[in-house]
Amino acid sequence: MKKQLCIALLLLLTAGCATRESGTGVIQGTSGQAFDPSGPSVQGAGTGPEIAAYLTEAYNNVLPMCRNNPSAPSFLCTGVMLRATQHSTQFHFWNPNPASTGVSFSWLRKDAEFGKLVFGYNNGFILYPDFFKPAGKIALAVLCFFPVDGATDHRPDEGCGQYPDRPNSRPCQSQGITTAAHYIAHFNANAGMYGALCGFDVRDELNEQGARAFTEAVKAQGQLPASAFSTQNEFRIRKWAQNLGGTLPIEAVFYINDAGKVGAQYDQRDFKTNTGIWIPVIKITLPQTAANDARFEFIPADQAISS
């Protein structure tokens, strides 16, 4: 009888906690219910407050690898992978530009911060870390990472290759740039010339070498001069097909200021209309200095639709 009472008390104490199981694809809500966004539910894999809590946790988690696996780079389970977008009624935010060779994202973590979005955009969307994507969502291929903007629209190899006429912009490892110290020297020699900077190859097939390269790249970003804080980092991801909204691992839409709120609200409605899946609008407050932390907030009044 005492044992049964203890179990009952434990269940009461743990009820209401949001849990996220690494690598299982299962995300439990406040009731302990596992959401399957590939099923008939109109909600994604978590409530708004839970998603804000997950993003905060991912931002603060500065592990150098996932699951203690030296072949699993930390972007698979930590940080906030976000893409800034420009609001338009002419296209869906989740579709890549047909003319692009790849898709650019930035990655925000406590040790990989920046103070603004690319092109001064004010809203966009967020991907689940690969190890936490819900069941039924596709995996996206991460190709390369630039500690600061890589001017990837002008690079071959899906945005990861050499910038035209700048040999020192070819992938970092091909130049023997394999540590944070190497990259800082490279940056100082090419300061202000983003097309001249190299990116780190972090493709999955590189295994431990790719994971180690990413760890050094994150360290390098943290050692950049203060003048670089206003420039976002850049991931390049392989372009996916059009109209895959329902199977893309999209966690939320976001905005950073009032100018971006309307765009995020439109994107929330558009995503629900086209996929049947509700995702939250999240307000992100970007850090204004390296000493500040980013904030992730679910604000009920911001939601264009509640479910």
GUMI-439174 format. One record per residue: residue number from 1; residue in one letter; x, y, z of N, C-alpha, C in turn. Coordinates in steps of 0.1 Angstrom, whole numbers, plus 5000, padded with zeros to 4 digits. Example, Ala and Ser with C-alpha at 12.3 -4.5 7.8 and 13.67 -1.06 7.14 Angstrom:
BEGIN
1 A 5132 4943 5078 5123 4955 5078 5132 4967 5078
2 S 5128 4978 5071 5137 4989 5071 5129 5000 5079
This chain:
BEGIN
1 M 5008 4988 5000 5000 5000 5000 5009 5013 5000
2 K 5019 5013 5008 5028 5024 5009 5035 5026 4995
3 K 5039 5015 4989 5045 5016 4976 5035 5022 4965
4 Q 5023 5018 4966 5013 5024 4957 5011 5039 4959
5 L 5011 5043 4972 5009 5057 4975 5021 5065 4970
6 C 5033 5060 4971 5045 5067 4967 5044 5069 4952
7 I 5040 5058 4944 5039 5060 4930 5029 5070 4926
8 A 5017 5070 4933 5007 5080 4930 5012 5094 4933
9 L 5019 5096 4944 5025 5109 4947 5035 5114 4936
10 L 5043 5104 4932 5053 5107 4922 5046 5112 4909
11 L 5035 5105 4905 5028 5109 4893 5022 5123 4894
12 L 5017 5126 4906 5012 5139 4908 5022 5150 4907
13 L 5034 5147 4913 5045 5157 4913 5051 5159 4899
14 T 5051 5148 4891 5057 5150 4877 5047 5154 4867
15 A 5034 5154 4870 5024 5158 4860 5026 5173 4858
16 G 5024 5177 4845 5026 5191 4842 5040 5195 4837
17 C 5049 5185 4838 5063 5188 4834 5064 5185 4819
18 A 5071 5194 4812 5073 5191 4797 5086 5183 4796
19 T 5085 5173 4789 5097 5164 4787 5101 5163 4772
20 R 5113 5161 4770 5118 5160 4756 5129 5149 4756
21 E 5126 5138 4749 5135 5127 4749 5144 5127 4738
22 S 5157 5128 4741 5167 5129 4730 5167 5118 4720
23 G 5165 5122 4708 5166 5112 4697 5155 5103 4695
24 T 5144 5104 4703 5133 5095 4701 5122 5100 4692
25 G 5122 5113 4690 5111 5119 4682 5099 5121 4690
26 V 5099 5117 4702 5087 5118 4711 5088 5130 4719
27 I 5078 5139 4719 5077 5151 4727 5064 5151 4735
28 Q 5065 5151 4748 5053 5150 4756 5049 5163 4760
29 G 5035 5165 4761 5030 5178 4765 5027 5178 4780
30 T 5020 5188 4785 5018 5190 4799 5010 5179 4805
31 S 5002 5172 4797 4994 5161 4802 5001 5148 4801
32 G 5013 5148 4796 5021 5135 4793 5017 5129 4780
33 Q 5008 5135 4773 5003 5130 4760 5014 5132 4749
34 A 5017 5122 4741 5026 5123 4730 5019 5127 4718
35 F 5023 5139 4712 5017 5144 4700 5023 5138 4688
36 D 5015 5134 4678 5020 5129 4666 5015 5138 4655
37 P 5023 5148 4650 5018 5158 4641 5015 5152 4627
38 S 5019 5139 4624 5016 5133 4612 5002 5127 4612
39 G 4996 5127 4624 4982 5122 4625 4972 5132 4623
40 P 4959 5130 4628 4949 5139 4625 4949 5152 4634
41 S 4957 5152 4644 4957 5164 4653 4960 5177 4646
42 V 4954 5188 4650 4957 5200 4644 4968 5208 4651
43 Q 4974 5201 4661 4985 5208 4668 4998 5201 4665
44 G 5008 5209 4666 5022 5203 4664 5026 5196 4677
45 A 5039 5194 4678 5044 5185 4689 5047 5193 4702
46 G 5037 5200 4707 5038 5208 4719 5030 5220 4720
47 T 5026 5224 4732 5019 5236 4733 5028 5248 4731
48 G 5022 5260 4730 5030 5272 4729 5040 5274 4740
49 P 5036 5273 4753 5045 5275 4764 5056 5264 4764
50 E 5052 5252 4760 5062 5241 4759 5073 5244 4749
51 I 5069 5249 4737 5078 5252 4726 5088 5263 4731
52 A 5082 5273 4737 5091 5284 4742 5101 5278 4752
53 A 5097 5269 4761 5106 5263 4771 5116 5254 4764
54 Y 5112 5247 4753 5122 5239 4746 5132 5247 4739
55 L 5128 5258 4733 5138 5267 4727 5148 5273 4737
56 T 5143 5277 4748 5151 5283 4759 5161 5272 4763
57 E 5157 5260 4765 5166 5249 4769 5176 5247 4758
58 A 5172 5246 4746 5181 5244 4735 5192 5255 4734
59 Y 5187 5267 4736 5196 5279 4735 5207 5278 4746
60 N 5203 5274 4758 5213 5273 4769 5221 5261 4770
61 N 5218 5251 4762 5225 5238 4762 5238 5239 4753
62 V 5249 5240 4760 5262 5242 4752 5270 5230 4752
63 L 5264 5218 4751 5271 5206 4750 5279 5206 4737
64 P 5291 5200 4736 5299 5200 4724 5295 5189 4714
65 M 5287 5180 4719 5282 5169 4710 5269 5163 4716
66 C 5263 5155 4708 5250 5149 4712 5252 5135 4716
67 R 5245 5130 4727 5245 5116 4732 5259 5111 4734
68 N 5268 5120 4738 5282 5117 4741 5288 5110 4729
69 N 5283 5113 4717 5288 5106 4705 5297 5116 4697
70 P 5310 5113 4696 5319 5123 4689 5316 5125 4675
71 S 5307 5117 4669 5303 5118 4655 5290 5126 4654
72 A 5284 5130 4665 5271 5137 4665 5273 5152 4669
73 P 5275 5161 4659 5277 5175 4662 5265 5181 4670
74 S 5268 5191 4678 5258 5196 4687 5246 5203 4681
75 F 5247 5207 4668 5235 5213 4662 5224 5202 4660
76 L 5227 5189 4661 5216 5179 4660 5207 5179 4673
77 C 5211 5185 4684 5203 5184 4696 5203 5197 4704
78 T 5210 5207 4700 5210 5219 4708 5209 5231 4698
79 G 5208 5243 4704 5207 5255 4696 5194 5257 4689
80 V 5192 5269 4684 5180 5272 4677 5183 5275 4662
81 M 5178 5266 4653 5181 5267 4639 5169 5275 4633
82 L 5172 5287 4629 5162 5296 4624 5165 5302 4610
83 R 5154 5305 4603 5156 5311 4590 5147 5324 4590
84 A 5154 5335 4587 5147 5347 4585 5141 5348 4572
85 T 5128 5352 4571 5121 5353 4558 5114 5367 4557
86 Q 5111 5370 4545 5104 5382 4542 5089 5379 4539
87 H 5081 5385 4546 5067 5383 4545 5061 5386 4531
88 S 5054 5376 4525 5048 5378 4512 5036 5369 4511
89 T 5026 5374 4504 5014 5366 4501 5016 5359 4488
90 Q 5028 5360 4481 5030 5354 4468 5037 5340 4469
91 F 5041 5337 4481 5048 5323 4483 5046 5319 4497
92 H 5047 5306 4500 5046 5300 4513 5060 5301 4519
93 F 5061 5305 4532 5074 5307 4538 5083 5294 4539
94 W 5077 5283 4538 5084 5270 4540 5090 5265 4526
95 N 5087 5272 4515 5092 5267 4502 5105 5275 4499
96 P 5115 5267 4495 5128 5274 4491 5126 5282 4478
97 N 5135 5292 4477 5135 5299 4465 5139 5290 4453
98 P 5130 5288 4443 5134 5279 4432 5147 5282 4426
99 A 5152 5294 4426 5164 5298 4419 5177 5295 4428
100 S 5175 5292 4441 5186 5290 4450 5192 5276 4448
101 T 5205 5275 4452 5211 5262 4452 5211 5255 4465
102 G 5207 5262 4476 5206 5257 4489 5198 5266 4498
103 V 5196 5263 4510 5188 5271 4519 5196 5276 4531
104 S 5196 5288 4534 5205 5294 4545 5197 5295 4558
105 F 5203 5292 4569 5197 5293 4582 5208 5300 4591
106 S 5204 5305 4602 5213 5309 4613 5211 5300 4625
107 W 5220 5299 4634 5220 5290 4645 5223 5298 4658
108 L 5213 5300 4666 5215 5308 4678 5216 5299 4691
109 R 5227 5301 4698 5230 5294 4711 5237 5304 4720
110 K 5237 5301 4732 5243 5310 4742 5258 5313 4739
111 D 5265 5304 4732 5279 5306 4729 5280 5309 4714
112 A 5269 5311 4707 5269 5314 4692 5259 5325 4690
113 E 5261 5337 4695 5251 5347 4694 5253 5358 4683
114 F 5243 5365 4680 5243 5376 4670 5232 5385 4674
115 G 5233 5398 4669 5223 5408 4673 5213 5412 4663
116 K 5213 5406 4651 5203 5409 4641 5202 5398 4631
117 L 5191 5398 4624 5188 5388 4613 5194 5393 4600
118 V 5196 5384 4591 5201 5387 4578 5192 5397 4571
119 F 5197 5406 4563 5190 5416 4555 5181 5425 4564
120 G 5183 5424 4577 5175 5432 4586 5160 5427 4587
121 Y 5158 5414 4583 5145 5409 4584 5140 5408 4598
122 N 5127 5407 4600 5121 5407 4614 5113 5395 4618
123 N 5112 5385 4609 5105 5373 4613 5110 5361 4605
124 G 5105 5350 4608 5109 5338 4601 5104 5325 4608
125 F 5111 5314 4606 5106 5301 4612 5118 5294 4618
126 I 5114 5284 4626 5124 5277 4634 5122 5262 4631
127 L 5134 5255 4630 5133 5240 4628 5136 5233 4641
128 Y 5130 5221 4643 5134 5213 4654 5148 5208 4652
129 P 5156 5207 4663 5169 5200 4662 5166 5186 4657
130 D 5174 5180 4648 5172 5168 4642 5168 5157 4651
131 F 5175 5156 4663 5173 5145 4672 5159 5147 4679
132 F 5153 5158 4678 5140 5160 4685 5128 5162 4675
133 K 5131 5160 4662 5120 5162 4653 5109 5151 4655
134 P 5096 5156 4654 5085 5146 4657 5085 5135 4646
135 A 5078 5125 4649 5075 5114 4640 5069 5119 4627
136 G 5073 5114 4616 5067 5118 4603 5074 5130 4597
137 K 5084 5136 4603 5091 5147 4597 5104 5142 4590
138 I 5107 5149 4579 5119 5145 4572 5131 5151 4578
139 A 5143 5144 4576 5156 5149 4580 5161 5158 4569
140 L 5167 5169 4572 5173 5178 4563 5188 5177 4563
141 A 5194 5178 4552 5209 5176 4551 5216 5189 4554
142 V 5224 5190 4565 5232 5202 4568 5245 5200 4561
143 L 5250 5210 4555 5262 5209 4546 5274 5216 4552
144 C 5273 5229 4555 5284 5237 4560 5280 5248 4569
145 F 5290 5253 4576 5287 5264 4586 5297 5275 4585
146 F 5293 5287 4585 5301 5299 4585 5299 5306 4598
147 P 5310 5309 4606 5308 5316 4618 5303 5330 4617
148 V 5305 5336 4605 5298 5348 4601 5293 5346 4587
149 D 5283 5354 4583 5277 5353 4570 5287 5350 4559
150 G 5283 5339 4551 5293 5335 4541 5290 5339 4527
151 A 5281 5349 4525 5278 5353 4511 5276 5341 4502
152 T 5268 5331 4507 5266 5318 4500 5259 5318 4487
153 D 5251 5329 4485 5244 5329 4472 5253 5330 4460
154 H 5265 5333 4462 5275 5334 4451 5285 5323 4451
155 R 5283 5313 4459 5292 5302 4460 5287 5289 4453
156 P 5295 5281 4447 5290 5268 4441 5289 5258 4452
157 D 5287 5245 4448 5286 5234 4458 5275 5237 4468
158 E 5263 5241 4463 5252 5244 4472 5254 5255 4482
159 G 5263 5264 4479 5266 5275 4487 5278 5273 4496
160 C 5285 5262 4495 5296 5258 4504 5310 5260 4498
161 G 5310 5262 4485 5323 5262 4478 5330 5276 4478
162 Q 5339 5277 4469 5348 5289 4469 5340 5301 4462
163 Y 5341 5312 4469 5336 5325 4463 5344 5328 4450
164 P 5338 5332 4440 5345 5335 4427 5357 5344 4429
165 D 5368 5339 4424 5381 5347 4423 5387 5349 4437
166 R 5383 5342 4447 5388 5343 4461 5393 5329 4466
167 P 5404 5325 4462 5409 5311 4466 5409 5309 4481
168 N 5411 5319 4489 5411 5317 4504 5397 5315 4509
169 S 5387 5315 4501 5373 5313 4506 5369 5299 4504
170 R 5377 5290 4499 5373 5276 4497 5371 5270 4511
171 P 5365 5258 4512 5362 5253 4525 5374 5252 4535
172 C 5371 5255 4547 5382 5257 4557 5391 5245 4558
173 Q 5385 5233 4559 5394 5221 4561 5404 5220 4549
174 S 5399 5223 4537 5408 5222 4525 5420 5231 4525
175 Q 5419 5241 4534 5430 5251 4536 5438 5248 4548
176 G 5435 5237 4555 5442 5234 4568 5437 5243 4579
177 I 5425 5249 4578 5419 5257 4588 5410 5247 4596
178 T 5415 5242 4607 5407 5232 4614 5404 5235 4629
179 T 5409 5247 4634 5407 5250 4648 5402 5265 4648
180 A 5397 5268 4660 5392 5282 4662 5403 5292 4660
181 A 5415 5289 4665 5427 5298 4663 5430 5300 4649
182 H 5430 5289 4641 5432 5290 4627 5422 5300 4620
183 Y 5409 5298 4624 5399 5306 4618 5400 5321 4622
184 I 5403 5324 4634 5404 5338 4638 5416 5344 4630
185 A 5427 5337 4628 5437 5343 4620 5432 5345 4606
186 H 5425 5336 4600 5419 5337 4587 5409 5349 4587
187 F 5401 5351 4597 5392 5362 4597 5399 5375 4598
188 N 5409 5376 4606 5416 5389 4608 5423 5393 4595
189 A 5427 5383 4587 5434 5386 4574 5424 5390 4564
190 N 5411 5388 4566 5400 5391 4556 5389 5398 4562
191 A 5391 5406 4573 5380 5412 4580 5372 5421 4571
192 G 5358 5420 4573 5349 5427 4565 5347 5422 4551
193 M 5353 5411 4547 5352 5406 4533 5345 5392 4535
194 Y 5332 5391 4537 5326 5378 4540 5327 5368 4528
195 G 5328 5373 4516 5330 5364 4505 5344 5358 4505
196 A 5353 5364 4512 5367 5359 4513 5369 5349 4524
197 L 5359 5347 4533 5360 5338 4544 5356 5324 4541
198 C 5361 5315 4548 5359 5301 4545 5347 5296 4554
199 G 5341 5285 4550 5331 5278 4558 5336 5264 4562
200 F 5331 5259 4573 5335 5245 4578 5325 5235 4572
201 D 5331 5225 4566 5323 5214 4561 5318 5205 4572
202 V 5305 5204 4574 5300 5196 4586 5290 5185 4581
203 R 5292 5181 4569 5282 5171 4563 5283 5158 4571
204 D 5271 5151 4572 5270 5139 4580 5280 5129 4577
205 E 5284 5127 4564 5293 5116 4561 5307 5119 4566
206 L 5310 5131 4571 5323 5133 4577 5324 5128 4591
207 N 5313 5124 4597 5313 5118 4610 5321 5127 4620
208 E 5330 5120 4627 5338 5127 4638 5345 5140 4633
209 Q 5350 5139 4621 5357 5151 4616 5348 5163 4614
210 G 5336 5160 4609 5326 5171 4608 5322 5177 4621
211 A 5319 5168 4631 5315 5172 4644 5326 5180 4651
212 R 5338 5176 4649 5350 5184 4655 5351 5197 4648
213 A 5349 5198 4635 5350 5210 4628 5339 5220 4633
214 F 5327 5215 4636 5316 5224 4640 5320 5229 4654
215 T 5325 5221 4663 5328 5225 4676 5339 5237 4676
216 E 5348 5235 4667 5359 5246 4665 5352 5258 4659
217 A 5343 5257 4650 5337 5268 4644 5329 5276 4654
218 V 5322 5269 4663 5314 5276 4673 5324 5284 4683
219 K 5335 5277 4686 5345 5284 4694 5350 5296 4687
220 A 5352 5295 4674 5357 5307 4667 5347 5318 4667
221 Q 5334 5315 4665 5325 5326 4666 5325 5333 4679
222 G 5327 5326 4690 5328 5332 4703 5340 5341 4705
223 Q 5350 5339 4696 5363 5347 4698 5364 5358 4687
224 L 5353 5360 4679 5354 5370 4669 5353 5384 4676
225 P 5359 5394 4670 5358 5408 4676 5344 5413 4677
226 A 5342 5422 4686 5329 5427 4689 5322 5433 4676
227 S 5329 5437 4667 5324 5443 4655 5316 5433 4647
228 A 5319 5420 4649 5312 5409 4641 5299 5405 4648
229 F 5296 5410 4660 5284 5406 4667 5271 5409 4659
230 S 5272 5420 4651 5260 5424 4644 5257 5416 4631
231 T 5266 5406 4628 5265 5398 4616 5262 5384 4621
232 Q 5251 5378 4615 5246 5365 4619 5256 5354 4613
233 N 5256 5343 4619 5263 5331 4613 5254 5325 4603
234 E 5259 5315 4596 5252 5309 4585 5254 5295 4583
235 F 5243 5287 4584 5243 5273 4580 5238 5272 4565
236 R 5243 5263 4558 5238 5260 4545 5232 5246 4545
237 I 5219 5245 4542 5212 5232 4542 5207 5229 4527
238 R 5208 5216 4524 5204 5212 4511 5189 5215 4508
239 K 5187 5221 4496 5174 5225 4492 5164 5213 4491
240 W 5152 5215 4497 5142 5205 4496 5132 5209 4486
241 A 5123 5199 4483 5113 5202 4472 5102 5211 4477
242 Q 5095 5217 4467 5084 5226 4471 5072 5219 4477
243 N 5065 5226 4485 5052 5222 4491 5053 5209 4500
244 L 5063 5209 4508 5065 5199 4518 5062 5203 4532
245 G 5054 5214 4534 5051 5220 4547 5048 5210 4558
246 G 5039 5200 4555 5034 5191 4565 5045 5181 4570
247 T 5055 5179 4562 5066 5169 4566 5079 5176 4570
248 L 5080 5189 4568 5092 5196 4572 5092 5197 4588
249 P 5104 5196 4594 5105 5197 4609 5104 5211 4614
250 I 5093 5218 4611 5091 5232 4615 5085 5232 4629
251 E 5091 5239 4638 5088 5239 4652 5079 5251 4655
252 A 5082 5263 4649 5074 5275 4652 5077 5286 4642
253 V 5069 5296 4641 5073 5308 4634 5076 5318 4645
254 F 5084 5329 4641 5089 5338 4652 5089 5352 4646
255 Y 5090 5362 4655 5093 5376 4651 5102 5381 4662
256 I 5109 5392 4658 5118 5399 4668 5114 5413 4672
257 N 5104 5418 4665 5100 5432 4669 5086 5434 4663
258 D 5079 5445 4666 5066 5447 4661 5065 5447 4646
259 A 5075 5451 4639 5075 5451 4625 5074 5437 4619
260 G 5078 5427 4626 5077 5413 4622 5065 5405 4626
261 K 5058 5411 4636 5047 5403 4642 5036 5400 4632
262 V 5032 5409 4624 5022 5407 4614 5026 5395 4604
263 G 5038 5396 4600 5043 5385 4591 5043 5372 4597
264 A 5047 5371 4610 5046 5358 4617 5032 5353 4619
265 Q 5023 5362 4622 5009 5358 4623 5003 5353 4610
266 Y 5006 5360 4599 5002 5355 4586 5007 5341 4583
267 D 5020 5339 4586 5027 5326 4584 5020 5315 4592
268 Q 5016 5318 4605 5010 5309 4613 4997 5304 4607
269 R 4989 5314 4602 4976 5310 4596 4978 5302 4583
270 D 4988 5307 4575 4990 5301 4562 4995 5286 4564
271 F 5003 5284 4574 5008 5270 4577 4996 5261 4581
272 K 4988 5266 4590 4976 5258 4594 4967 5255 4583
273 T 4964 5265 4575 4955 5263 4563 4960 5253 4554
274 N 4973 5252 4551 4979 5244 4541 4983 5230 4546
275 T 4985 5229 4559 4990 5216 4565 4981 5210 4575
276 G 4972 5218 4581 4964 5213 4592 4971 5213 4605
277 I 4983 5218 4606 4991 5218 4618 4992 5232 4624
278 W 4989 5233 4637 4991 5245 4644 5005 5246 4650
279 I 5012 5257 4647 5025 5260 4653 5024 5273 4660
280 P 5031 5275 4671 5030 5288 4678 5038 5300 4671
281 V 5034 5312 4674 5042 5324 4671 5050 5326 4684
282 I 5063 5327 4682 5072 5329 4693 5079 5343 4691
283 K 5080 5350 4702 5087 5363 4702 5102 5360 4706
284 I 5111 5363 4698 5125 5362 4701 5131 5375 4703
285 T 5137 5377 4715 5145 5389 4718 5159 5386 4716
286 L 5165 5391 4706 5180 5389 4703 5188 5396 4713
287 P 5200 5390 4717 5209 5398 4725 5215 5410 4718
288 Q 5216 5421 4726 5222 5433 4720 5237 5434 4722
289 T 5242 5426 4731 5257 5425 4733 5260 5410 4737
290 A 5272 5406 4736 5276 5393 4739 5273 5389 4754
291 A 5271 5399 4762 5269 5397 4776 5254 5394 4779
292 N 5245 5397 4769 5231 5394 4771 5227 5380 4766
293 D 5215 5376 4770 5210 5363 4766 5198 5366 4757
294 A 5195 5357 4748 5183 5358 4740 5171 5353 4748
295 R 5159 5357 4745 5147 5353 4752 5137 5347 4741
296 F 5130 5337 4746 5120 5331 4737 5107 5331 4745
297 E 5097 5337 4739 5084 5339 4747 5072 5335 4738
298 F 5063 5327 4745 5050 5325 4739 5040 5335 4745
299 I 5034 5343 4737 5025 5354 4742 5012 5351 4736
300 P 5002 5347 4744 4989 5343 4739 4983 5353 4730
301 A 4984 5366 4733 4978 5377 4725 4985 5378 4711
302 D 4996 5372 4709 5003 5373 4696 4998 5363 4686
303 Q 4990 5353 4691 4986 5342 4682 4975 5346 4673
304 A 4977 5344 4660 4966 5347 4651 4955 5337 4652
305 I 4958 5325 4655 4949 5314 4657 4953 5307 4670
306 S 4944 5302 4678 4947 5296 4690 4950 5281 4689
307 S 4945 5275 4678 4947 5260 4676 4944 5257 4662
